[in-house]
């Protein structure tokens, strides 16, 4: 018959040991009682040999009368004690009664020690993350009591370990420091022993929930913030009903609340995305004024709750401009490259139109001079259109027209076509090619001073000209260029009569009428005076002859 004996540890105020007996015949009671005493002494001796840390009470007091009466209740002997009693199994029969399922009345068991529960938690709202100054906690429980609290340590990224900042029965806590390495954090429970001293394997896993928590002490940053629009002319401008998109890229996965992106301090942009890629969109309403698009991004935090700094500028420095105002031309000038910029000479001049717009244009405007398209260069606000005037330009005047004036947002100028200069002429006088047509008259006296008119084309009233006659190229006098087709001057005198060449020159141009002018000798009628006899006499008197006065 097997027996289990409870032996009290040496503790103050320990109560006595109570026997309970089964309903066996009374005559066997004394025999069993004797055997119990012998076995108890044997237990004490064996246990003291195996574990010097346990000292049994040196003296056992048996209350005989109570024990005899209660002995019949059990087939073995059970010693009831205070909670400080230690479970011992005799070498004769090491197992507890089958009715107790392998467990002694004070909780000690012959079954293996089991981990009944183990959790790893954080004070962060996200159970998988912890940030600086937040606390990790390990809670654990075993299937029976332990000799002492086990050792709990927290294993950081890179293998560094930390001892708990607080611990107690069944728990251990550690508060993360900003200097701790970022990364995965695990735990280790070691040196767990049951009441019989059996060592339990190290614990690194949980019975429920995560066994690894990520330590993130660093706030997220915005690696890219860019603005684009659906405007067909320029993705960096927007006008009424265009959609503006803010593209957000972060250094790590983040959480962005729906109200985090605002514009103009009053409207909320529509937010979409996850992880490190997000977009916020906004459709331009009629009430938005022209100018830079105003936006702000706030309340962005990573999965550990670290908050990013607010942002209101793009990372590429490219702003978004809202523009609902049509452009206009502030300055329009029309001129030529001639000395007189108000004139135009086919085949010998270049005409130009200079333009200055009120804002940047989406593309160069269209410029025509006469019916011919001009070449336009420059931008985005200042342009110059030029046209070398061809020889076959027969218009007596040159005009211009500017159209397709559109700003970068796609707003077209209200005027449609500009044809008037803001200063200077809007029409240039067309000077025909330099040519000689006729001289009027074509003859004159050798004495000169005949008014000569040279007819031709391409004369420049702003430039000096010259008309020369004869082999010595004698210049005409009092020359003046009266129109683009007429030069007037006075012929010089000539010592000889006959045809001579007339040359007309102005600037780089020089043309001649060969034998175009004829000097003629003018014959005057004879004039006779009465003879003066006295004079004639005096003229014919011989030399030395004295003249005598009449008496």
C-alpha positions as CSV (number, residue, x, y, z in Angstrom):
1,X,0.0,0.0,0.0
2,X,1.5,3.3,-1.1
3,X,1.6,6.5,1.1
4,X,2.2,10.1,0.6
5,X,3.5,12.2,3.4
6,X,3.5,16.0,3.6
7,X,6.4,17.3,5.7
8,X,6.3,20.9,6.9
9,X,9.2,23.3,6.3
10,X,10.7,25.0,9.3
11,X,8.5,28.0,9.5
12,X,7.2,30.1,12.5
13,X,3.9,29.2,13.9
14,X,3.6,26.0,11.9
15,X,0.5,24.0,12.7
16,X,0.6,20.4,13.7
17,X,0.2,17.5,11.4
18,X,-3.2,15.8,11.2
19,X,-3.7,12.2,10.2
20,X,-6.7,11.0,8.3
21,X,-7.4,7.3,8.0
22,X,-9.7,5.1,5.9
23,X,-12.3,2.7,7.2
24,X,-10.0,-0.3,7.6
25,X,-10.2,-2.7,10.4
26,X,-9.0,-1.3,13.7
27,X,-6.5,-4.1,14.2
28,X,-4.5,-3.1,11.1
29,X,-4.4,0.5,12.2
30,X,-1.4,0.1,14.5
31,X,0.6,-1.7,11.9
32,X,0.1,0.9,9.3
33,X,0.8,3.6,11.7
34,X,4.1,2.1,12.6
35,X,5.1,1.7,9.0
36,X,4.2,5.4,8.4
37,X,6.5,6.5,11.1
38,X,9.4,4.4,9.7
39,X,8.8,5.7,6.2
40,X,8.6,9.2,7.3
41,X,12.0,9.0,9.0
42,X,13.3,7.4,5.8
43,X,11.9,10.2,3.7
44,X,13.6,12.8,5.9
45,X,17.0,11.1,5.7
46,X,16.8,10.6,1.9
47,X,15.6,14.1,1.1
48,X,18.3,15.7,3.3
49,X,20.9,13.7,1.3
50,X,19.5,14.9,-2.1
51,X,18.8,18.5,-1.2
52,X,20.6,20.3,1.6
53,X,18.4,23.4,1.1
54,X,15.4,21.7,2.7
55,X,15.4,21.0,6.4
56,X,12.6,19.0,7.9
57,X,11.1,19.6,11.2
58,X,13.2,17.6,13.6
59,X,10.3,16.4,15.6
60,X,6.9,15.2,14.5
61,X,4.1,15.2,17.0
62,X,1.3,12.8,16.4
63,X,-2.0,13.3,17.8
64,X,-3.0,9.7,18.5
65,X,-6.6,9.9,19.4
66,X,-7.6,12.1,16.4
67,X,-5.4,10.0,14.1
68,X,-7.0,6.7,15.2
69,X,-10.5,7.9,14.7
70,X,-9.7,9.4,11.2
71,X,-7.5,6.5,10.0
72,X,-10.4,4.6,8.6
73,X,-11.1,7.4,6.1
74,X,-8.0,6.6,3.9
75,X,-5.9,3.7,3.0
76,X,-2.8,5.8,3.4
77,X,-1.5,8.5,5.6
78,X,-1.9,12.2,4.6
79,X,-0.4,15.0,6.5
80,X,-2.3,18.3,6.2
81,X,-0.2,21.4,6.7
82,X,0.0,25.1,6.1
83,X,0.7,26.6,2.6
84,X,4.4,26.4,3.3
85,X,4.5,22.6,3.3
86,X,6.7,20.8,0.8
87,X,5.4,17.7,-1.1
88,X,7.5,14.6,-0.6
89,X,6.9,11.1,-2.1
90,X,8.3,8.1,-0.3
91,X,10.9,5.9,-1.8
92,X,8.6,3.0,-1.2
93,X,5.6,4.4,-3.1
94,X,6.6,7.7,-5.1
95,X,3.2,8.3,-6.7
96,X,0.3,10.2,-5.1
97,X,-3.1,8.5,-4.7
98,X,-4.8,7.9,-8.0
99,X,-7.8,9.9,-6.8
100,X,-5.7,13.1,-6.9
101,X,-4.6,12.7,-10.6
102,X,-0.8,12.8,-10.0
103,X,-1.0,16.0,-7.9
104,X,-0.1,16.4,-4.3
105,X,-2.6,18.4,-2.1
106,X,-0.3,21.5,-1.9
107,X,0.1,21.7,-5.8
108,X,3.3,19.8,-6.4
109,X,3.0,17.3,-9.2
110,X,4.8,14.4,-10.7
111,X,3.7,15.7,-14.2
112,X,6.1,17.8,-16.3
113,X,6.1,21.6,-15.7
114,X,4.1,23.3,-18.5
115,X,3.9,26.9,-19.7
116,X,0.3,27.7,-19.3
117,X,0.4,31.3,-20.7
118,X,2.8,33.8,-22.2
119,X,2.2,37.1,-23.9
120,X,4.4,39.9,-25.2
121,X,2.7,43.3,-25.3
122,X,3.5,47.0,-25.8
123,X,1.9,50.2,-24.6
124,X,1.9,51.4,-28.2
125,X,-1.6,51.4,-29.8
126,X,-0.1,49.2,-32.5
127,X,0.6,45.8,-30.9
128,X,3.5,45.1,-33.3
129,X,5.4,48.3,-32.6
130,X,7.0,50.2,-29.8
131,X,8.7,53.6,-29.8
132,X,11.0,55.5,-27.5
133,X,9.7,55.9,-23.9
134,X,7.1,53.3,-24.4
135,X,7.1,50.0,-22.4
136,X,7.3,46.3,-23.4
137,X,5.8,43.8,-21.0
138,X,6.1,40.0,-20.8
139,X,3.4,38.1,-18.8
140,X,3.8,34.4,-18.1
141,X,2.3,31.6,-16.1
142,X,3.2,27.9,-15.5
143,X,1.1,24.9,-14.7
144,X,2.4,24.8,-11.1
145,X,4.3,26.9,-8.6
146,X,8.0,27.7,-9.1
147,X,10.8,27.7,-6.6
148,X,11.6,31.3,-7.5
149,X,10.9,33.9,-10.2
150,X,12.7,33.0,-13.5
151,X,15.1,35.3,-15.2
152,X,13.5,37.5,-17.9
153,X,15.6,39.6,-20.4
154,X,14.7,41.6,-23.5
155,X,16.7,40.9,-26.6
156,X,17.2,44.0,-28.9
157,X,18.3,44.2,-32.5
158,X,21.9,43.1,-33.0
159,X,21.7,40.8,-30.0
160,X,22.0,43.3,-27.2
161,X,20.0,42.4,-24.1
162,X,18.3,44.6,-21.5
163,X,17.2,43.6,-18.0
164,X,13.7,44.6,-17.0
165,X,13.1,48.0,-15.6
166,X,10.4,46.4,-13.5
167,X,9.5,42.8,-12.7
168,X,7.4,40.7,-10.3
169,X,5.6,37.4,-10.0
170,X,4.6,36.4,-13.6
171,X,5.6,39.7,-15.4
172,X,8.6,41.8,-16.5
173,X,8.6,45.2,-18.1
174,X,11.2,47.3,-20.0
175,X,10.9,50.9,-21.1
176,X,12.6,51.6,-24.5
177,X,15.2,54.3,-24.7
178,X,15.8,56.5,-27.7
179,X,19.4,55.2,-27.8
180,X,18.4,51.6,-28.1
181,X,19.0,50.1,-31.5
182,X,16.0,50.1,-33.9
183,X,14.7,46.8,-35.1
184,X,13.1,43.6,-33.8
185,X,12.8,43.1,-30.0
186,X,12.2,39.6,-28.5
187,X,12.3,38.2,-25.0
188,X,13.9,35.3,-23.1
189,X,12.5,33.6,-20.0
190,X,15.2,31.3,-18.4
191,X,15.9,29.5,-15.1
192,X,12.3,28.5,-14.5
193,X,12.2,25.5,-11.9
194,X,9.3,23.7,-10.5
195,X,9.1,23.0,-6.7
196,X,11.1,19.8,-7.2
197,X,13.9,21.8,-8.8
198,X,13.4,20.6,-12.3
199,X,14.7,23.2,-14.9
200,X,12.2,24.3,-17.5
201,X,13.5,25.0,-21.1
202,X,14.1,28.7,-22.1
203,X,10.9,30.4,-23.3
204,X,11.1,32.7,-26.4
205,X,7.6,32.2,-27.8
206,X,4.2,33.2,-26.7
207,X,1.0,31.2,-26.3
208,X,-0.9,34.0,-28.0
209,X,0.0,37.2,-29.8
210,X,3.3,38.3,-31.2
211,X,6.6,37.1,-30.0
212,X,8.5,39.9,-31.8
213,X,7.8,43.6,-31.5
214,X,9.5,46.3,-33.8
215,X,11.3,49.1,-32.0
216,X,11.1,52.3,-34.2
217,X,12.5,55.4,-32.5
218,X,12.8,57.5,-35.7
219,X,10.1,59.7,-37.2
220,X,9.3,59.3,-40.9
221,X,10.4,61.8,-43.5
222,X,9.0,62.9,-46.9
223,X,11.5,61.6,-49.6
224,X,9.4,63.2,-52.3
225,X,6.5,65.7,-52.5
226,X,5.5,66.8,-56.0
227,X,2.5,68.7,-57.5
228,X,1.0,68.1,-60.9
229,X,-2.2,69.0,-62.6
230,X,-4.5,67.8,-65.4
231,X,-4.0,71.1,-67.3
232,X,-3.2,70.1,-70.9
233,X,-0.9,73.1,-71.5
234,X,1.4,72.9,-68.4
235,X,1.3,70.3,-65.6
236,X,2.5,73.0,-63.2
237,X,-0.4,75.3,-63.7
238,X,-4.1,74.9,-63.1
239,X,-7.2,76.7,-63.9
240,X,-10.9,76.3,-63.2
241,X,-12.0,72.6,-62.9
242,X,-8.4,71.3,-63.4
243,X,-7.4,68.6,-60.8
244,X,-4.2,69.1,-58.8
245,X,-2.5,66.1,-57.4
246,X,0.0,66.0,-54.5
247,X,2.1,62.9,-54.7
248,X,3.6,61.8,-51.4
249,X,6.5,59.4,-50.9
250,X,7.8,58.6,-47.3
251,X,10.9,57.0,-45.9
252,X,8.8,54.3,-44.3
253,X,5.2,53.0,-44.2
254,X,3.0,55.7,-42.6
255,X,-0.6,56.3,-41.6
256,X,-2.2,59.5,-42.9
257,X,-5.6,60.6,-41.6
258,X,-8.2,61.7,-44.2
259,X,-8.0,65.3,-43.0
260,X,-4.2,65.5,-43.0
261,X,-3.9,67.4,-46.3
262,X,-5.5,70.8,-46.6
263,X,-5.3,73.7,-49.0
264,X,-6.0,77.4,-48.6
265,X,-6.5,76.7,-44.9
266,X,-10.1,75.6,-45.4
267,X,-10.4,72.8,-47.9
268,X,-9.5,69.1,-47.5
269,X,-7.8,67.3,-50.3
270,X,-9.0,63.8,-51.2
271,X,-6.5,61.3,-49.9
272,X,-5.6,57.8,-51.2
273,X,-2.7,55.4,-50.7
274,X,-1.0,53.2,-48.3
275,X,2.5,52.3,-47.1
276,X,5.0,54.8,-48.5
277,X,3.0,56.0,-51.5
278,X,0.1,58.4,-51.2
279,X,-1.8,60.9,-53.3
280,X,-4.0,63.8,-52.4
281,X,-6.2,65.5,-55.1
282,X,-8.1,68.8,-55.4
283,X,-10.3,70.2,-58.1
284,X,-9.9,73.9,-58.6
285,X,-13.2,75.8,-57.8
286,X,-14.2,79.2,-59.1
287,X,-13.5,81.0,-55.8
288,X,-9.8,80.3,-55.8
289,X,-7.7,83.3,-56.6
290,X,-4.7,83.4,-59.0
291,X,-1.3,82.6,-57.5
292,X,0.7,79.8,-56.0
293,X,-1.4,76.8,-54.8
294,X,-1.4,76.8,-51.0
295,X,-1.3,73.4,-49.3
296,X,-0.2,71.8,-46.0
297,X,0.5,68.2,-44.9
298,X,0.3,67.3,-41.2
299,X,-0.5,64.5,-38.8
300,X,1.6,61.9,-40.7
301,X,2.9,59.2,-38.5
302,X,4.7,55.9,-39.0
303,X,3.3,52.5,-37.7
304,X,5.0,53.1,-34.4
305,X,3.3,56.5,-33.9
306,X,6.4,58.7,-34.6
307,X,5.1,61.9,-36.1
308,X,6.6,63.4,-39.2
309,X,7.3,67.2,-39.4
310,X,4.6,69.2,-41.2
311,X,5.2,70.0,-44.9
312,X,3.9,72.8,-47.2
313,X,6.6,72.9,-50.0
314,X,7.5,70.4,-52.7
315,X,10.8,68.7,-52.6
316,X,11.7,69.5,-56.2
317,X,11.0,73.3,-55.6
318,X,8.4,73.3,-58.4
319,X,5.3,75.2,-57.3
320,X,1.8,74.9,-58.7
321,X,0.3,78.1,-60.1
322,X,-3.4,78.7,-60.3
323,X,-4.3,81.0,-63.2
324,X,-7.8,81.8,-64.4
325,X,-6.9,85.3,-65.9
326,X,-6.4,85.6,-69.7
327,X,-3.2,87.3,-70.8
328,X,-2.8,90.6,-72.7
329,X,0.1,92.2,-74.6
330,X,1.7,95.1,-72.7
331,X,4.1,96.3,-75.4
332,X,3.9,96.0,-79.2
333,X,6.5,97.7,-81.4
334,X,6.7,97.6,-85.2
335,X,9.8,98.7,-87.0
336,X,12.4,97.9,-89.7
337,X,16.2,97.7,-89.6
338,X,16.6,100.7,-92.0
339,X,18.0,104.0,-90.9
340,X,14.4,105.2,-90.9
341,X,12.7,102.4,-88.9
342,X,9.3,103.6,-90.1
343,X,10.0,102.6,-93.7
344,X,10.3,99.2,-95.3
345,X,12.2,98.4,-98.4
346,X,11.4,95.1,-100.3
347,X,14.4,93.0,-100.7
348,X,16.6,95.3,-98.6
349,X,15.1,95.4,-95.2
350,X,13.9,93.2,-92.3
351,X,10.7,94.1,-90.4
352,X,10.2,93.2,-86.8
353,X,7.5,93.1,-84.2
354,X,8.5,93.1,-80.5
355,X,6.0,91.8,-78.0
356,X,5.9,91.8,-74.2
357,X,3.0,89.8,-72.5
358,X,1.4,90.3,-69.1
359,X,2.4,86.8,-68.0
360,X,4.2,83.8,-69.3
361,X,2.7,82.3,-72.5
362,X,2.2,78.7,-73.3
363,X,3.9,79.0,-76.7
364,X,5.0,81.9,-79.0
365,X,2.1,83.8,-80.6
366,X,1.4,83.9,-84.3
367,X,2.7,87.0,-86.1
368,X,2.0,88.0,-89.7
369,X,3.5,91.0,-91.6
370,X,1.4,91.8,-94.5
371,X,0.2,88.4,-95.7
372,X,3.5,86.7,-94.8
373,X,4.1,84.7,-91.5
374,X,7.0,86.0,-89.5
375,X,9.5,83.9,-87.5
376,X,8.9,84.3,-83.7
377,X,11.6,83.7,-81.1
378,X,11.9,84.3,-77.4
379,X,9.7,83.6,-74.4
380,X,8.0,83.0,-72.1
381,X,6.9,86.6,-71.8
382,X,9.0,88.5,-74.4
383,X,9.0,87.6,-78.1
384,X,10.4,89.1,-81.3
385,X,8.9,88.3,-84.7
386,X,11.1,89.1,-87.8
387,X,10.5,89.0,-91.6
388,X,13.0,89.8,-94.3
389,X,10.9,91.7,-96.8
390,X,11.0,89.9,-100.2
391,X,11.5,91.7,-103.5
392,X,8.0,90.9,-104.7
393,X,6.4,92.7,-101.7
394,X,4.4,95.3,-103.7
395,X,2.3,96.7,-100.9
396,X,2.7,100.4,-100.5
397,X,2.5,99.9,-96.7
398,X,3.5,97.0,-94.3
399,X,1.1,96.0,-91.5
400,X,1.3,93.3,-88.7
401,X,-1.1,91.1,-86.8
402,X,-0.5,89.1,-83.6
403,X,-2.8,86.2,-82.7
404,X,-3.0,83.0,-80.6
405,X,-1.9,84.7,-77.4
406,X,-2.4,82.0,-74.7
407,X,-1.0,81.8,-71.2
408,X,0.5,78.7,-69.6
409,X,-2.8,77.7,-68.0
410,X,-4.5,77.8,-71.4
411,X,-6.3,81.1,-71.0
412,X,-6.6,82.8,-74.4
413,X,-6.3,86.6,-74.8
414,X,-9.7,88.3,-75.0
415,X,-8.6,90.5,-77.9
416,X,-8.0,87.6,-80.2
417,X,-5.8,89.6,-82.6
418,X,-3.5,92.5,-81.9
419,X,-2.8,94.9,-84.9
420,X,-2.0,98.2,-83.2
421,X,1.4,99.1,-81.8
422,X,1.4,100.4,-78.2
423,X,3.8,103.1,-79.4
424,X,5.3,104.1,-82.7
425,X,3.8,103.3,-86.1
426,X,1.4,100.5,-86.7
427,X,2.0,100.8,-90.5
428,X,5.4,101.1,-92.2
429,X,5.8,102.9,-95.6
430,X,7.0,100.4,-98.1
431,X,9.9,101.7,-100.1
432,X,10.2,100.1,-103.6
433,X,13.5,98.9,-104.9
434,X,16.0,101.7,-105.9
435,X,15.5,102.5,-109.6
436,X,15.7,105.4,-112.1
437,X,12.8,106.1,-114.4
438,X,13.4,109.4,-116.1
439,X,14.9,112.9,-116.0
440,X,12.8,116.0,-116.5
441,X,14.0,118.0,-118.4
442,X,16.7,116.1,-120.3
443,X,18.5,119.2,-121.7
444,X,19.7,122.5,-120.4
445,X,22.1,125.3,-121.1
446,X,25.8,125.1,-120.5
447,X,25.4,127.8,-117.9
448,X,23.6,125.4,-115.6
449,X,21.1,126.3,-112.9
450,X,18.4,124.3,-114.6
451,X,15.9,122.6,-112.2
452,X,16.3,118.9,-112.8
453,X,13.7,116.3,-111.4
454,X,14.9,112.7,-111.2
455,X,12.0,110.2,-111.1
456,X,12.5,106.7,-109.8
457,X,11.7,104.3,-106.9
458,X,13.2,103.4,-103.6
459,X,14.4,106.8,-102.7
460,X,14.8,107.2,-98.9
461,X,13.7,110.6,-97.7
462,X,15.8,110.1,-94.5
463,X,19.1,109.5,-96.2
464,X,21.3,111.9,-98.2
465,X,21.5,111.4,-101.9
466,X,23.7,112.8,-104.7
467,X,23.2,113.5,-108.4
468,X,26.3,114.1,-110.5
469,X,26.6,115.2,-114.2
470,X,29.3,114.9,-116.8
471,X,32.7,113.2,-117.0
472,X,33.9,115.1,-114.0
473,X,30.9,114.0,-111.9
474,X,30.0,117.5,-111.0
475,X,27.3,117.5,-108.3
476,X,24.0,119.1,-108.8
477,X,23.2,121.9,-106.5
478,X,20.4,122.4,-103.9
479,X,19.5,118.7,-103.9
480,X,16.6,117.4,-101.9
481,X,14.8,114.0,-101.7
482,X,11.2,115.0,-101.8
483,X,9.6,111.6,-101.9
484,X,10.5,108.0,-102.4
485,X,10.0,108.5,-106.1
486,X,11.4,112.1,-106.7
487,X,14.7,113.9,-106.3
488,X,15.0,117.6,-107.2
489,X,18.2,119.5,-107.8
490,X,19.8,122.3,-110.0
491,X,22.3,121.4,-112.8
492,X,25.9,122.6,-112.6
493,X,27.4,124.7,-115.5
494,X,29.5,123.0,-118.2
495,X,32.3,124.3,-120.4
496,X,31.3,122.1,-123.3
497,X,28.0,121.3,-124.9
498,X,26.8,117.8,-125.6
499,X,25.3,114.8,-124.0
500,X,26.6,113.7,-120.6
501,X,25.9,110.9,-118.1
502,X,23.8,111.6,-115.0
503,X,24.5,109.4,-111.9
504,X,22.0,109.1,-108.9
505,X,23.4,107.6,-105.7
506,X,21.9,107.0,-102.2
507,X,23.4,104.8,-99.6
508,X,24.7,101.6,-101.2
509,X,22.6,102.2,-104.3
510,X,24.0,103.9,-107.5
511,X,22.4,104.1,-110.9
512,X,23.1,106.2,-114.0
513,X,21.3,107.6,-117.0
514,X,24.0,107.2,-119.8
515,X,23.9,110.3,-121.9
516,X,20.7,111.2,-120.2
517,X,21.4,114.9,-120.0
518,X,22.5,117.2,-122.9
519,X,24.2,120.6,-122.4
520,X,23.3,123.0,-125.2
521,X,25.0,126.3,-126.3
522,X,22.6,129.2,-126.2
523,X,22.8,131.7,-129.1
524,X,21.8,135.4,-128.2
525,X,20.8,138.1,-131.0
526,X,23.6,140.7,-132.0
527,X,23.5,144.1,-130.1
528,X,24.9,147.2,-132.0
529,X,25.9,150.5,-130.3
530,X,26.5,153.9,-132.0
531,X,30.1,154.5,-132.8
532,X,31.8,157.0,-130.5
533,X,34.1,158.8,-132.8
534,X,36.2,160.4,-130.1
535,X,36.7,157.0,-128.4
536,X,37.4,155.2,-131.7
537,X,39.9,158.0,-132.5
538,X,41.7,157.6,-129.3
539,X,41.8,153.8,-129.6
540,X,43.3,154.0,-133.1
541,X,45.8,156.8,-132.5
542,X,49.3,155.8,-132.9
543,X,51.5,155.5,-129.9
544,X,53.3,158.5,-128.8
545,X,51.0,160.8,-130.6
546,X,49.7,163.4,-128.4
547,X,46.1,163.9,-128.0
548,X,45.0,167.4,-128.3
549,X,42.0,168.8,-126.8
550,X,39.7,170.6,-128.9
551,X,39.9,174.2,-128.6
